[in-house]
Amino acid sequence: MPTPRDSKLCTADEAAALVRDGAVVASGGFVGAGHAEALTSALERRFLQTAAPRDLTLLYAAGQGDGRGRGVDHLGHEGLLRRVIGGHWGLAPKLGRLALEGKIEAYNFPQGVVCQLFRDIAAGRPGCITHIGLGTYIDPLQCGGRLNDRTPAGLVERVELGGRTWLWYQAPPIDVGLIRATAADPFGNLVTDDEALVGEILPIAQAARNNGGIVLAQVKRLLEQPAAPQQVRVPGILVDRIVVADEYEHGQTFCEAMNDDYCRPADAADSAEAPATARVALAAMPAERRIIAQRACDEIPSGAICNLGIGMPEGIAEAAAARGLLDDAAATSAVLTVESGPIGGRPAGGLSFGASRRPQAIIDQPSQFDFYDGRGLDFAALGAAEIDAAGNVNVAKFGTRFAGVGGFVNITQTARRLVFCGTFTADGLEVRTVDGRLEIVREGRVRKFVTAVQLISFSAARSREVGQEVLYVTERAVFRLTSEGLQLIEVAPGIDLQRDILSQMAFEPIVREVRPMRAELFA
């Protein structure tokens, strides 16, 4: 018997053929999870074969890609795109080249702002009005989030409301929504049972539908029976076309076909085994990563709700687990969250970043950022590429390479206690621990403590206004943000202050009472 879903089924190429020239396309996903790979692949294929569609505007929140052509990088062709508004660019190098070469209009807005913009567009509101981004390069007083001279100003403005300054982010109405789920039931309702995250699929679908646009959904299977209504993430009334993707275009992430741990909760056995497993993982880390992870872990308050960034901060999860701080049964345990939506469990890394192993819950991404933006995080640890004398941090641009900020701005402007993690220098640094002391075997070629950062991703001045506690943790020294600037507060045993710290900085930090870093870190 025919179902409402039957008329919506089509191939990826047939779905891509519905995208018209000049359309505004919203794409969901987070790194390698939740992205409609079959649909963006089909759009690329159509453009390469027919030179259509052209002059699209691409709007996306989290970075979506693997750095080698997947994800939104399928759309990185001159002529296919006219404008891109993205939260993170580092995983889509073809898009980044188009932006830096001035071949498209390009904006970098905070990830949390973009995913909340989808809801604002759906509701017909004038945009997203928020404090997120003030004092950073996204503020109109600096770059306004624009990545080249071709890009016009005006998509983000400063406004005064209730005696306070806010940023007003605007976005165009959405014509096409590209979303992904696990399955479609006979009504075309979408469920996400096997997905590592929910993302922003509902607001994207609502925004496209309310603008008279189309919603193209990718799934990996069809259900014979209607889904339980509480499990439906996107109702079928919002979906125009459904594509059943091939298995290779619907992996759970870009590096894992299916990991059941991303979809099921922890049990008592997990909590019992976690410390021993984590201690093994810590022992296998390079010395600098282990030292930084352990020292940053010292700052986690009892019972804290936390966020750990990708890269260097990932090791903090192992340090916390090794200390028994992540025991789900303990009332004082810390809870790790990921901006994509998982709460609890252990965040995954690499191309599975955005997923969590054995989470307690998975909520939608806009709701997670509502919680973050309202200062719900007790603790956050993120990476840092450049740090200057004022305490400002850059994670967005490194020479001619542009990565963008993703959720960094949302998290660093709101977490109550904040730790920036990174090696003291980069590119070739080699260290070792000997008898409880740190030795620099080879110094890195790139200084990370600079006179002025290239772009302000974290504003120290804004941080002081909201009263955050901020530390900068490296393998050889720890700094604190003060009203006067960056203050050196700890030095690793075995490290010479002048030779190994001050001579490797482009500025003189505040040096008063300096204590040794905890000796156990170098055992």
C-alpha positions, 0 to 999 in steps of 0.5 A, a space after each residue: 500500500 502506498 505511503 506518504 513517504 513513497 512520493 518523496 523517495 528519490 536518488 541523490 542526483 534527482 534531489 540535487 537537480 532541485 537546487 536552483 541557481 542563487 539558492 541559499 543552502 543550509 547544511 547540517 553536521 559536525 566534523 564527520 558526523 551528521 553530514 548529508 554526504 550523499 547530497 553534497 556529493 551529488 551537488 558537486 557531481 552536478 556542477 562538474 557535469 553541467 556547471 549548475 547550480 551557480 552562485 549558491 550561498 552556503 550557511 553552516 554552523 560546525 565544520 563539516 569535512 575531513 580536510 580531503 574533499 568530503 563534507 561541505 568541501 564538495 561545494 568548494 568550486 569557483 562559480 558554484 558558490 557566491 557566498 559562504 557563512 560558516 562557523 569553522 573552515 579548517 576541515 574544508 580547505 577548498 572553501 578556505 582557498 576560495 575565501 582567502 583568494 577573494 573568489 567568494 564572499 566569506 564570513 566566519 561567525 561563531 558556531 553557536 550563533 549560526 545554529 541558533 540563527 537557523 531557529 531565528 530564520 524559521 521563526 521569522 525573527 530579525 536574526 540572532 541578538 547575543 553578546 557572543 563575539 563582542 571584543 573578537 574579530 567578529 565584532 564590527 569594531 574589528 573585522 565583522 567576521 569578514 574573511 576578505 575585502 570582497 565581503 561586504 559589511 553589515 551581516 553583524 551589527 552592534 546594537 544597544 538594548 536595555 543599556 547594554 551592547 549586543 551583536 545582531 547577526 543577520 542571515 538570509 532566508 533559507 531555500 534548501 535544507 540538507 539534513 541527515 537522519 538514520 531512518 524515515 518511517 512510512 510518514 516520512 518522519 525522521 529518526 536519529 537512532 544510530 546517529 552520534 548527534 542530533 545537530 540542528 536538523 529540525 530548525 534547518 528543516 523548519 527554516 527552509 519550509 517556512 521560506 517556501 524552500 525545500 528540505 532534502 533528507 538523507 537516511 540509511 534505511 526505511 522503516 516499515 512501521 511508524 516511529 514512536 512519536 517521541 523519537 521523531 526528530 523531524 516530522 515528515 510534513 517538513 521533508 520534501 525528498 528522501 534519499 537512501 544513501 549508500 553505506 559508504 556515504 552514511 558512516 556514523 562519522 568520517 572515520 567510523 562506520 558504526 560505533 554502538 558506544 556513541 548511542 548507548 549509555 554507560 553502565 557500572 562496568 564502564 565506570 569501574 574500568 575507566 580509571 585503569 584504561 585512562 592510566 594506560 592512555 596517559 602513559 602512552 601520551 607524549 610527555 608534553 601532552 601528558 603534563 598539560 593534561 594533568 595540570 589542566 585537570 587540576 583546575 576542574 571543580 568538584 561536580 563541574 559541567 565541562 567542555 573540552 576542545 579538540 586537540 591538546 585538551 582531549 587528554 584532559 578526559 583521560 586525566 580526569 578518568 584516571 583520577 575517578 572524576 568521571 564516575 557516573 555514580 558519584 555525585 561529585 563527578 565532573 560531567 563532560 559535554 560537547 557543543 554538538 549535543 552529547 552530555 556525559 560520557 567520554 568525548 571522541 577525538 579526530 574525525 569523530 569529534 562531536 560524538 561521545 562514548 556512552 553519553 548520558 544524553 544527546 540534545 540538539 546543538 542549538 539547545 546545547 549552545 543556549 546552555 553554554 551562552 547562559 554561562 552554564 559551563 563551570 569549566 572549559 579547556 581549549 587550545 591556543 595557537 597564539 597568545 599575546 601580552 594582554 592575554 588575547 588568544 588566536 585560534 582562527 588564522 595561522 599565516 595564510 591558513 584560516 581555520 575559523 573559530 567554531 564554538 570557541 567564541 561561545 565557550 571561551 566567553 561564557 565558561 566560569 573557569 577557563 584553561 587554554 592548553 598548548 605547548 610553549 612553542 610549536 613546530 619541532 618541540 621535543 621534551 622529556 622528563 628525567 628524575 622529576 624534572 623537565 628537559 627541553 630536548 629541542 625547542 620549537 621553531 614557532 613562538 606562540 607567545 607573540 606581541 599581538 595575535 593576528 586575530 582576536 578569537 578570545 578577548 581578554 578585556 571582555 573576559 575581565 568584564 564578565 569575571 572569568 578565571 583564566 589560566 594558560 597551561 603549557 608543559 613548562 609554565 603556567 600563566 594567569 590572566 590579571 587586570 594588568 595582563 599575563 602573569 607567570 605563576 608556575 615554572 616546571 622543575 628543571 626549566 630556566 626562567 630566562 633561557 626557556 621562558 622569557 627568551 622564547 616570548 615576544 613580550 615580558 610577562 608579569 613576574 612576581 611570586 613564581 612557584 614550581 609546577 607540581 612535581 608529580 606532573 613530571 614523574 
